[in-house]
């Protein structure tokens, strides 16, 4: 049964990558939903030690909470990045005000071309 779930998860990974490649904004929304779910688990876990390493130690509980926080924040950033890469034009001005980007750095190639002139 474990092999079946492993293969199923591998398939799900490929399907998710396909979705990400073709519909980044929608995939980003799914990542945001997953991140919020992980945040809820990390902050409002239903029972003590639900993600612990099995020995019920304080270290295991702290570690599992820390990993949940890190994973949820990382997933949130990935989701926002994917949404940004395929953002509908009608959202762009508000998005850029909320998440301003630094000015683009000149590329190495353009610096080389300037030096050659």
N, C-alpha and C positions, 0 to 999 in steps of 0.2 A: 504494500500500500504506500510506503514511503517513496518508492521509486516512481509510482504513478504521480504523486503530488510533486515530486521533483521535476518530472517531465512536464507536468501541467504548468508549473511555475516558470520553467524555461520558455514554454510556448507563450505564456502570458507576457514574459519579458520582451519577446520578439514582436508580439502584437502591440505592446505599449510603445516600443521604439518606432514601429510603423506609424502609429497614431501621432507620435511626437514629430516625426519627419514630415508628415502631411498636414497636420492640423495643430501647430504649436500652441496657438492660443487656447484651444479647447483642452489640450494636454496640460497646459499651465493651470487651467481652472481645476482640473482633476488633482494636480499636485497641491494646490492651495487647500482643497477639501481634505486631502490626506494629511497635510501638515496641521490643519486645525484639529483633526481627529487625534493625531499624536499629541498635540498640545493639551487637549482635554484629558487624555490618558495620563500624561505626565503630571498635570496639576491636580486633577480631580479623580485619581485612580480609585476604582471601586473598593478595593480592599488592600490592606497593607501587604507589601511584598508581592504583588501580582506579577511583577516582572523580575523578581529577585533571582539570584543564581541557583536557587534551590535549597540553600542551607539556611535561609532566613536571616542571614547576617545583616548588620547595619550597613557594612560596606557594600554588600550586594544590592541593597535597596537604594543606597546613594548612587551607586554605579548605574543601576537600571534607570533611575530618574534622570541622571546626567545624560545618559545615552538617548533617552527619549527627548530631552530638551534639544540636544545637539541635532539629532535626526530631524526633529520637527522644524527647527530653524533652517537647517540646510535645505530641506524640502520646500519650505516657504520661499527661500531665495531662488531655487531652481524654477519653481512655478512662476514667480514674478518675472524672472528672466525670459522664460518661454513666452509668457503673455506679452512682454515688451517686444519680443522679436516678431510677433505676428499681430500686433495691436491694430484694431480697426482705426481707420483714419479719423473718425469722429471722436475718438477718445484721446488722440495723440497730444493735443495741447494741454488738457487737464493732467494727463499722465506725466508729461515733461515738467509741469509745474510742481507736481508732487514728488517726482524723482528726477531732479535735474542731473544732467551728465556733465562731466568736466569737458572742457574744450578738447577737441581731437588733437592728439600729438602728431607732428609731422612724421611721416613714415621714413624709414631709413633710405628707401629708394628715392624719394623726392629730395632728401638731403644730399644724396650722392649726385643727382642730376643737377642741383643748384651749384654744387662745387665744380662740376665739369664745365659749366658755362662760363 
